Each structure stands twice: as structure tokens, then as C-alpha cells.
Amino acid sequence: MAQLRIEFDRQDGQGWRVRSEGQFPGTAEQVKAALPRYALQYPHRAFLDGVLVAEAASQIGVYPSCDGGG
């Protein structure tokens, strides 16, 4: 089992913070596929056994507006 650490950056000058950390029974590919769901408001990155395996940008502004305008 690998050690997974997910970090996020609120972009407030405080740098990256640990969001979640623990044992993970999956693969780097699974982490890459799941990470964008974490990054709705802030950028996230994930490490397996200390190695950066995925990064995801904030999803703010990615979705069309709900006002019918686009």
C-alpha cells in the first residue's frame, strides 16, 4: 500500500497545505483520474510515496454559467 498525500494552495501567500494524507491501495493512474474532483476551488497536487503523481488546476470559471448566457 502506498502513502498518499493531497495538498492544496489557497493562493493566499501561505503556500501548499496538506488536505489529506494516509494509506492508499490504488495506483497513480487512479489518483490522476480523481484529483480534478478535489480541485473545484483551489489547485491541488498529489504525491504517492513522496513522488508527485498529479496536479489539478482550480475548476472555477471552467463551467458555463447557469444564467443561460453561455
Gaussian input, Z-matrix of N, CA and C with variables (Angstrom, degrees):
# hf/3-21g

backbone

0 1
 N
 C     1     B1
 C     2     B2     1     A1
 N     3     B3     2     A2     1     D1
 C     4     B4     3     A3     2     D2
 C     5     B5     4     A4     3     D3
 N     6     B6     5     A5     4     D4
 C     7     B7     6     A6     5     D5
 C     8     B8     7     A7     6     D6
 N     9     B9     8     A8     7     D7
 C    10    B10     9     A9     8     D8
 C    11    B11    10    A10     9     D9
 N    12    B12    11    A11    10    D10
 C    13    B13    12    A12    11    D11
 C    14    B14    13    A13    12    D12
 N    15    B15    14    A14    13    D13
 C    16    B16    15    A15    14    D14
 C    17    B17    16    A16    15    D15
 N    18    B18    17    A17    16    D16
 C    19    B19    18    A18    17    D17
 C    20    B20    19    A19    18    D18
 N    21    B21    20    A20    19    D19
 C    22    B22    21    A21    20    D20
 C    23    B23    22    A22    21    D21
 N    24    B24    23    A23    22    D22
 C    25    B25    24    A24    23    D23
 C    26    B26    25    A25    24    D24
 N    27    B27    26    A26    25    D25
 C    28    B28    27    A27    26    D26
 C    29    B29    28    A28    27    D27
 N    30    B30    29    A29    28    D28
 C    31    B31    30    A30    29    D29
 C    32    B32    31    A31    30    D30
 N    33    B33    32    A32    31    D31
 C    34    B34    33    A33    32    D32
 C    35    B35    34    A34    33    D33
 N    36    B36    35    A35    34    D34
 C    37    B37    36    A36    35    D35
 C    38    B38    37    A37    36    D36
 N    39    B39    38    A38    37    D37
 C    40    B40    39    A39    38    D38
 C    41    B41    40    A40    39    D39
 N    42    B42    41    A41    40    D40
 C    43    B43    42    A42    41    D41
 C    44    B44    43    A43    42    D42
 N    45    B45    44    A44    43    D43
 C    46    B46    45    A45    44    D44
 C    47    B47    46    A46    45    D45
 N    48    B48    47    A47    46    D46
 C    49    B49    48    A48    47    D47
 C    50    B50    49    A49    48    D48
 N    51    B51    50    A50    49    D49
 C    52    B52    51    A51    50    D50
 C    53    B53    52    A52    51    D51
 N    54    B54    53    A53    52    D52
 C    55    B55    54    A54    53    D53
 C    56    B56    55    A55    54    D54
 N    57    B57    56    A56    55    D55
 C    58    B58    57    A57    56    D56
 C    59    B59    58    A58    57    D57
 N    60    B60    59    A59    58    D58
 C    61    B61    60    A60    59    D59
 C    62    B62    61    A61    60    D60
 N    63    B63    62    A62    61    D61
 C    64    B64    63    A63    62    D62
 C    65    B65    64    A64    63    D63
 N    66    B66    65    A65    64    D64
 C    67    B67    66    A66    65    D65
 C    68    B68    67    A67    66    D66
 N    69    B69    68    A68    67    D67
 C    70    B70    69    A69    68    D68
 C    71    B71    70    A70    69    D69
 N    72    B72    71    A71    70    D70
 C    73    B73    72    A72    71    D71
 C    74    B74    73    A73    72    D72
 N    75    B75    74    A74    73    D73
 C    76    B76    75    A75    74    D74
 C    77    B77    76    A76    75    D75
 N    78    B78    77    A77    76    D76
 C    79    B79    78    A78    77    D77
 C    80    B80    79    A79    78    D78
 N    81    B81    80    A80    79    D79
 C    82    B82    81    A81    80    D80
 C    83    B83    82    A82    81    D81
 N    84    B84    83    A83    82    D82
 C    85    B85    84    A84    83    D83
 C    86    B86    85    A85    84    D84
 N    87    B87    86    A86    85    D85
 C    88    B88    87    A87    86    D86
 C    89    B89    88    A88    87    D87
 N    90    B90    89    A89    88    D88
 C    91    B91    90    A90    89    D89
 C    92    B92    91    A91    90    D90
 N    93    B93    92    A92    91    D91
 C    94    B94    93    A93    92    D92
 C    95    B95    94    A94    93    D93
 N    96    B96    95    A95    94    D94
 C    97    B97    96    A96    95    D95
 C    98    B98    97    A97    96    D96
 N    99    B99    98    A98    97    D97
 C   100   B100    99    A99    98    D98
 C   101   B101   100   A100    99    D99
 N   102   B102   101   A101   100   D100
 C   103   B103   102   A102   101   D101
 C   104   B104   103   A103   102   D102
 N   105   B105   104   A104   103   D103
 C   106   B106   105   A105   104   D104
 C   107   B107   106   A106   105   D105
 N   108   B108   107   A107   106   D106
 C   109   B109   108   A108   107   D107
 C   110   B110   109   A109   108   D108
 N   111   B111   110   A110   109   D109
 C   112   B112   111   A111   110   D110
 C   113   B113   112   A112   111   D111
 N   114   B114   113   A113   112   D112
 C   115   B115   114   A114   113   D113
 C   116   B116   115   A115   114   D114
 N   117   B117   116   A116   115   D115
 C   118   B118   117   A117   116   D116
 C   119   B119   118   A118   117   D117
 N   120   B120   119   A119   118   D118
 C   121   B121   120   A120   119   D119
 C   122   B122   121   A121   120   D120
 N   123   B123   122   A122   121   D121
 C   124   B124   123   A123   122   D122
 C   125   B125   124   A124   123   D123
 N   126   B126   125   A125   124   D124
 C   127   B127   126   A126   125   D125
 C   128   B128   127   A127   126   D126
 N   129   B129   128   A128   127   D127
 C   130   B130   129   A129   128   D128
 C   131   B131   130   A130   129   D129
 N   132   B132   131   A131   130   D130
 C   133   B133   132   A132   131   D131
 C   134   B134   133   A133   132   D132
 N   135   B135   134   A134   133   D133
 C   136   B136   135   A135   134   D134
 C   137   B137   136   A136   135   D135
 N   138   B138   137   A137   136   D136
 C   139   B139   138   A138   137   D137
 C   140   B140   139   A139   138   D138
 N   141   B141   140   A140   139   D139
 C   142   B142   141   A141   140   D140
 C   143   B143   142   A142   141   D141
 N   144   B144   143   A143   142   D142
 C   145   B145   144   A144   143   D143
 C   146   B146   145   A145   144   D144
 N   147   B147   146   A146   145   D145
 C   148   B148   147   A147   146   D146
 C   149   B149   148   A148   147   D147
 N   150   B150   149   A149   148   D148
 C   151   B151   150   A150   149   D149
 C   152   B152   151   A151   150   D150
 N   153   B153   152   A152   151   D151
 C   154   B154   153   A153   152   D152
 C   155   B155   154   A154   153   D153
 N   156   B156   155   A155   154   D154
 C   157   B157   156   A156   155   D155
 C   158   B158   157   A157   156   D156
 N   159   B159   158   A158   157   D157
 C   160   B160   159   A159   158   D158
 C   161   B161   160   A160   159   D159
 N   162   B162   161   A161   160   D160
 C   163   B163   162   A162   161   D161
 C   164   B164   163   A163   162   D162
 N   165   B165   164   A164   163   D163
 C   166   B166   165   A165   164   D164
 C   167   B167   166   A166   165   D165
 N   168   B168   167   A167   166   D166
 C   169   B169   168   A168   167   D167
 C   170   B170   169   A169   168   D168
 N   171   B171   170   A170   169   D169
 C   172   B172   171   A171   170   D170
 C   173   B173   172   A172   171   D171
 N   174   B174   173   A173   172   D172
 C   175   B175   174   A174   173   D173
 C   176   B176   175   A175   174   D174
 N   177   B177   176   A176   175   D175
 C   178   B178   177   A177   176   D176
 C   179   B179   178   A178   177   D177
 N   180   B180   179   A179   178   D178
 C   181   B181   180   A180   179   D179
 C   182   B182   181   A181   180   D180
 N   183   B183   182   A182   181   D181
 C   184   B184   183   A183   182   D182
 C   185   B185   184   A184   183   D183
 N   186   B186   185   A185   184   D184
 C   187   B187   186   A186   185   D185
 C   188   B188   187   A187   186   D186
 N   189   B189   188   A188   187   D187
 C   190   B190   189   A189   188   D188
 C   191   B191   190   A190   189   D189
 N   192   B192   191   A191   190   D190
 C   193   B193   192   A192   191   D191
 C   194   B194   193   A193   192   D192
 N   195   B195   194   A194   193   D193
 C   196   B196   195   A195   194   D194
 C   197   B197   196   A196   195   D195
 N   198   B198   197   A197   196   D196
 C   199   B199   198   A198   197   D197
 C   200   B200   199   A199   198   D198
 N   201   B201   200   A200   199   D199
 C   202   B202   201   A201   200   D200
 C   203   B203   202   A202   201   D201
 N   204   B204   203   A203   202   D202
 C   205   B205   204   A204   203   D203
 C   206   B206   205   A205   204   D204
 N   207   B207   206   A206   205   D205
 C   208   B208   207   A207   206   D206
 C   209   B209   208   A208   207   D207

   B1=1.4411
   B2=1.5186
   B3=1.3082
   B4=1.4653
   B5=1.5274
   B6=1.3218
   B7=1.4604
   B8=1.5236
   B9=1.3309
   B10=1.4619
   B11=1.5211
   B12=1.3310
   B13=1.4659
   B14=1.5230
   B15=1.3277
   B16=1.4594
   B17=1.5219
   B18=1.3301
   B19=1.4630
   B20=1.5284
   B21=1.3338
   B22=1.4523
   B23=1.5243
   B24=1.3220
   B25=1.4647
   B26=1.5201
   B27=1.3260
   B28=1.4656
   B29=1.5224
   B30=1.3059
   B31=1.4607
   B32=1.5296
   B33=1.3387
   B34=1.4584
   B35=1.5203
   B36=1.3437
   B37=1.4491
   B38=1.5196
   B39=1.3198
   B40=1.4651
   B41=1.5260
   B42=1.3338
   B43=1.4649
   B44=1.5134
   B45=1.3296
   B46=1.4575
   B47=1.5189
   B48=1.3368
   B49=1.4662
   B50=1.5164
   B51=1.3109
   B52=1.4652
   B53=1.5252
   B54=1.3205
   B55=1.4661
   B56=1.5185
   B57=1.3202
   B58=1.4556
   B59=1.5239
   B60=1.3265
   B61=1.4581
   B62=1.5174
   B63=1.3332
   B64=1.4501
   B65=1.5078
   B66=1.3236
   B67=1.4560
   B68=1.5250
   B69=1.3361
   B70=1.4595
   B71=1.5243
   B72=1.3444
   B73=1.4607
   B74=1.5288
   B75=1.3377
   B76=1.4556
   B77=1.5158
   B78=1.3387
   B79=1.4567
   B80=1.5259
   B81=1.3195
   B82=1.4609
   B83=1.5281
   B84=1.3172
   B85=1.4717
   B86=1.5254
   B87=1.3034
   B88=1.4608
   B89=1.5214
   B90=1.3178
   B91=1.4654
   B92=1.5222
   B93=1.3263
   B94=1.4678
   B95=1.5235
   B96=1.3055
   B97=1.4599
   B98=1.5269
   B99=1.3191
   B100=1.4597
   B101=1.5233
   B102=1.3151
   B103=1.4630
   B104=1.5257
   B105=1.3201
   B106=1.4708
   B107=1.5289
   B108=1.3239
   B109=1.4699
   B110=1.5201
   B111=1.3246
   B112=1.4642
   B113=1.5258
   B114=1.3116
   B115=1.4650
   B116=1.5193
   B117=1.3052
   B118=1.4554
   B119=1.5247
   B120=1.3177
   B121=1.4621
   B122=1.5268
   B123=1.3262
   B124=1.4595
   B125=1.5254
   B126=1.3291
   B127=1.4640
   B128=1.5291
   B129=1.3185
   B130=1.4552
   B131=1.5224
   B132=1.3220
   B133=1.4614
   B134=1.5197
   B135=1.3351
   B136=1.4707
   B137=1.5165
   B138=1.3231
   B139=1.4638
   B140=1.5171
   B141=1.3219
   B142=1.4575
   B143=1.5167
   B144=1.3096
   B145=1.4635
   B146=1.5328
   B147=1.3311
   B148=1.4560
   B149=1.5153
   B150=1.3254
   B151=1.4645
   B152=1.5288
   B153=1.3317
   B154=1.4638
   B155=1.5239
   B156=1.3402
   B157=1.4651
   B158=1.5203
   B159=1.3483
   B160=1.4596
   B161=1.5216
   B162=1.3357
   B163=1.4556
   B164=1.5186
   B165=1.3273
   B166=1.4576
   B167=1.5143
   B168=1.3131
   B169=1.4620
   B170=1.5281
   B171=1.3140
   B172=1.4580
   B173=1.5235
   B174=1.3235
   B175=1.4607
   B176=1.5322
   B177=1.3135
   B178=1.4680
   B179=1.5222
   B180=1.3125
   B181=1.4580
   B182=1.5131
   B183=1.3220
   B184=1.4611
   B185=1.5206
   B186=1.3411
   B187=1.4415
   B188=1.5278
   B189=1.3402
   B190=1.4580
   B191=1.5097
   B192=1.3114
   B193=1.4538
   B194=1.5256
   B195=1.3083
   B196=1.4662
   B197=1.5197
   B198=1.3200
   B199=1.4622
   B200=1.5299
   B201=1.3210
   B202=1.4592
   B203=1.5045
   B204=1.3381
   B205=1.4498
   B206=1.5099
   B207=1.2944
   B208=1.4273
   B209=1.4445
   A1=109.00
   A2=116.83
   A3=121.88
   A4=110.81
   A5=115.45
   A6=122.14
   A7=107.70
   A8=117.27
   A9=122.75
   A10=109.61
   A11=116.84
   A12=122.05
   A13=107.69
   A14=116.61
   A15=122.23
   A16=107.36
   A17=115.48
   A18=121.84
   A19=109.40
   A20=116.31
   A21=121.47
   A22=109.37
   A23=115.70
   A24=121.77
   A25=108.26
   A26=116.38
   A27=120.96
   A28=111.93
   A29=116.60
   A30=123.07
   A31=111.11
   A32=114.19
   A33=121.42
   A34=111.48
   A35=116.35
   A36=120.90
   A37=114.30
   A38=117.89
   A39=121.58
   A40=112.61
   A41=117.55
   A42=121.00
   A43=113.00
   A44=114.78
   A45=122.18
   A46=110.56
   A47=115.92
   A48=122.94
   A49=109.06
   A50=116.79
   A51=121.23
   A52=108.89
   A53=114.92
   A54=120.88
   A55=110.79
   A56=115.45
   A57=120.37
   A58=108.97
   A59=115.73
   A60=119.80
   A61=108.90
   A62=115.96
   A63=119.68
   A64=112.09
   A65=115.33
   A66=121.72
   A67=109.53
   A68=115.97
   A69=121.62
   A70=108.41
   A71=117.69
   A72=120.24
   A73=113.72
   A74=117.98
   A75=120.78
   A76=114.02
   A77=114.81
   A78=122.76
   A79=111.08
   A80=115.87
   A81=121.51
   A82=110.48
   A83=117.66
   A84=121.33
   A85=111.23
   A86=117.65
   A87=120.97
   A88=111.02
   A89=116.68
   A90=120.83
   A91=109.55
   A92=117.53
   A93=121.72
   A94=111.18
   A95=117.24
   A96=121.22
   A97=112.25
   A98=118.00
   A99=121.65
   A100=114.01
   A101=118.76
   A102=121.02
   A103=114.49
   A104=121.42
   A105=119.51
   A106=114.14
   A107=118.00
   A108=120.42
   A109=111.76
   A110=117.53
   A111=121.43
   A112=111.22
   A113=117.43
   A114=122.72
   A115=112.97
   A116=117.72
   A117=119.18
   A118=111.44
   A119=117.32
   A120=120.98
   A121=113.11
   A122=117.71
   A123=121.77
   A124=111.13
   A125=117.70
   A126=119.61
   A127=110.39
   A128=116.03
   A129=122.56
   A130=109.62
   A131=115.03
   A132=121.05
   A133=107.49
   A134=114.73
   A135=119.98
   A136=110.42
   A137=114.95
   A138=123.38
   A139=108.98
   A140=116.91
   A141=122.50
   A142=106.93
   A143=115.81
   A144=122.05
   A145=111.59
   A146=116.30
   A147=122.13
   A148=115.57
   A149=118.20
   A150=122.15
   A151=108.94
   A152=116.65
   A153=121.03
   A154=109.09
   A155=117.02
   A156=120.68
   A157=113.34
   A158=118.04
   A159=119.47
   A160=110.56
   A161=114.75
   A162=122.40
   A163=107.30
   A164=116.67
   A165=121.00
   A166=109.03
   A167=116.32
   A168=122.26
   A169=109.83
   A170=116.10
   A171=122.03
   A172=109.47
   A173=116.68
   A174=121.66
   A175=112.55
   A176=118.04
   A177=121.04
   A178=108.54
   A179=115.31
   A180=120.60
   A181=113.99
   A182=117.40
   A183=120.72
   A184=111.01
   A185=116.83
   A186=121.29
   A187=110.74
   A188=118.52
   A189=120.58
   A190=111.04
   A191=116.93
   A192=120.02
   A193=110.05
   A194=115.25
   A195=120.46
   A196=111.61
   A197=117.99
   A198=120.32
   A199=112.08
   A200=116.43
   A201=120.44
   A202=113.65
   A203=115.74
   A204=119.47
   A205=114.28
   A206=118.36
   A207=114.09
   A208=115.88
   D1=140.01
   D2=-178.00
   D3=-96.37
   D4=157.59
   D5=174.51
   D6=-91.36
   D7=119.78
   D8=-180.00
   D9=-105.96
   D10=132.53
   D11=173.81
   D12=-129.02
   D13=125.29
   D14=176.71
   D15=-111.05
   D16=129.18
   D17=-179.52
   D18=-119.52
   D19=155.35
   D20=174.91
   D21=-135.62
   D22=158.69
   D23=179.82
   D24=-126.99
   D25=112.85
   D26=178.96
   D27=-74.68
   D28=-4.06
   D29=179.68
   D30=56.12
   D31=41.48
   D32=178.89
   D33=-111.91
   D34=14.36
   D35=-179.86
   D36=87.98
   D37=-3.21
   D38=-178.69
   D39=-91.75
   D40=-7.52
   D41=178.20
   D42=82.77
   D43=-166.60
   D44=-177.33
   D45=-76.76
   D46=140.76
   D47=178.67
   D48=-126.25
   D49=148.65
   D50=178.65
   D51=-76.68
   D52=125.21
   D53=176.12
   D54=-94.54
   D55=-40.15
   D56=-176.34
   D57=-153.93
   D58=144.72
   D59=178.64
   D60=-152.12
   D61=137.53
   D62=177.77
   D63=168.13
   D64=-175.81
   D65=179.67
   D66=-72.53
   D67=141.59
   D68=-177.55
   D69=-135.05
   D70=122.88
   D71=-176.70
   D72=-87.66
   D73=4.35
   D74=-175.21
   D75=-99.07
   D76=-160.86
   D77=-176.01
   D78=-114.51
   D79=167.93
   D80=176.32
   D81=-60.91
   D82=-36.32
   D83=178.48
   D84=-62.82
   D85=-38.14
   D86=177.32
   D87=-66.27
   D88=-39.01
   D89=177.70
   D90=-64.19
   D91=-46.03
   D92=179.49
   D93=-58.72
   D94=-40.22
   D95=-179.15
   D96=-70.29
   D97=-33.27
   D98=-175.40
   D99=-88.65
   D100=-26.21
   D101=-171.07
   D102=-58.85
   D103=-39.27
   D104=179.28
   D105=-56.40
   D106=-26.44
   D107=177.64
   D108=-68.71
   D109=-24.94
   D110=176.91
   D111=-78.08
   D112=-29.88
   D113=-167.86
   D114=-91.33
   D115=44.38
   D116=179.57
   D117=-68.98
   D118=-46.90
   D119=-175.77
   D120=-103.65
   D121=-35.06
   D122=-175.82
   D123=-128.29
   D124=153.65
   D125=173.83
   D126=-64.15
   D127=146.04
   D128=179.45
   D129=-130.74
   D130=158.24
   D131=172.18
   D132=-144.94
   D133=155.12
   D134=-176.02
   D135=-131.62
   D136=142.43
   D137=179.45
   D138=-123.79
   D139=135.04
   D140=170.11
   D141=-112.92
   D142=121.97
   D143=-177.95
   D144=50.54
   D145=40.25
   D146=175.84
   D147=82.21
   D148=0.78
   D149=-178.94
   D150=-106.28
   D151=126.97
   D152=177.92
   D153=-63.18
   D154=121.60
   D155=-178.86
   D156=-117.36
   D157=-15.07
   D158=-178.54
   D159=-161.06
   D160=148.44
   D161=172.94
   D162=-136.03
   D163=146.75
   D164=178.57
   D165=-140.55
   D166=132.04
   D167=178.63
   D168=-79.90
   D169=161.17
   D170=175.41
   D171=-59.22
   D172=143.00
   D173=-179.92
   D174=-93.21
   D175=1.04
   D176=179.19
   D177=-61.78
   D178=130.12
   D179=178.82
   D180=86.06
   D181=-2.20
   D182=-178.96
   D183=-82.62
   D184=-33.95
   D185=-174.74
   D186=-87.59
   D187=146.38
   D188=176.88
   D189=-63.60
   D190=154.30
   D191=-179.91
   D192=-69.74
   D193=159.01
   D194=-179.09
   D195=-97.17
   D196=8.79
   D197=-177.54
   D198=-92.32
   D199=8.32
   D200=178.61
   D201=84.74
   D202=-1.41
   D203=-175.92
   D204=-92.85
   D205=1.49
   D206=178.31
   D207=157.09

